[in-house]
Amino acid sequence: MSPAVEPAARAARALAGASPVPYWLDDPARPDPLPALAGDTGTDLLVVGGGYLGLWTALLAVTREPGRDVTLIEAETCGHAASGRNGGFCEASLTHGFGNGLSRWPDELGTLLRLGRENLEAIGRTIAEEGIDCDFVHAGALSVATLPEQVAGLAEEQAEAAAYGHRLTLLDAAQVRARVDSPTYLGALHDPDSAVLEPARLAWGLRGACLRRGVKIHEGTRALRLGRAEHGTVRGRMQVRTTGGTVSARRVVLATNAFRPLLRRLRLMTVPVYDYALMTEPLSAEQRAAIGWAGREGIGDRTNQFHYYRTTRDGRILWGGYDAIYHYASGLRPEHDQRPETFALLAEHFAETFPQLEGLRFTHQWGGVIDTCTRFTAFHGTAYDGEVAYALGFTGLGVAATRFAAEVALDQVAGAETERTALRLVRERPLPFPPEPLRWAGIQATRWSLAKADANGGRENLWLRTMSRLGLGFDS
């Protein structure tokens, strides 16, 4: 067998028999579906969407005001999409990383860092208080340099973060390999403000907490249209027509993530991107000893097309990222969830990172859609004279940020002026993506340019430099 064929053959062996479903959702603890809406109804607060943003919004609403009449509708089942199949990285950052926050909101970055830490701590408290069995491990995250040109940036970022009171630990190659042993590691930054968890179980735990507090949840209920009621005793109130009836409400929070928004104004603000991941079989004791990783830190590398990976409570490794695939005209199809060429590429990269795990097999391979926006982090807004609030564009780092967004949305529909609503992060909106075919062409040019930069020592071409000057981008 030729050397060129060997990595592909090794990847094929590792992937043989992998189940095409998200590992986290392939769980006997998965709750039974709740009944769909059957007929017209009314409520004080209607939440559209049963992912993290919707569940946090409903739970925080009845926590702020016990007994409040809150209804949540979900087209499928709570946590079935990105909230149930993501990597489980629960990071304090509200800005999709320190660097993105520094480049966009340097004047309020200290506040954003503090609010992010407080938000992460609140998530940990809720998990403990509600008894949510989601293996929440607050061990921090490692950002690893795997190319020589990335090493200098570690110290630079550490110094910049320290100026804002954010303490990162700089590790040289030997120090990071003492924690997690990969021959590709040249150095790292350890960020203490990060955790890992089991994403689907967090969603199911939040769902259970909502139900215990009287939130009415209707699964299998797709929202079709948003507007004001024109007739009857509810005339003038917000109204959402669904597949099971019509819901009238005083206030509405939209939490639809990558799926088609009910507000037309938002349809160019995000694009759906497909992200992919693998899960290994449990490592043997010898395999665990070969890599270390006793601390269970989450890990991401510093390339543009980055990998993210972490361990599980039973000693598996989740390995994902690299490819971020956009389909023309924001295409969403179930068949896009499986992409054999990406799975093979991920398996090859895994073998390069951990050659000492030769022979380890993958039990699950899956993908799914997330939403991204041109500023790489969630944006917020209102409609219908403040009676409707929304947040979109979490760009793959929403496990923790969705809770903060829920607080913002509840502030907004209450008409409250708070520290959160005064933030530029909240008040400003990103530039929209262009319509097709310019959107597809621009995204493909960006993906190609990012790959070229990774291959050329991080040197950005004219396209990327122009996008940076305009504050535009595409990421996962």
Summary of the structure (lengths in Angstrom):
residues: 476
radius of gyration: 22.1
end to end distance: 35.7
largest distance: 76.1
contacts: 1663
relative contact order: 0.17
helix: 37%
strand: 22%
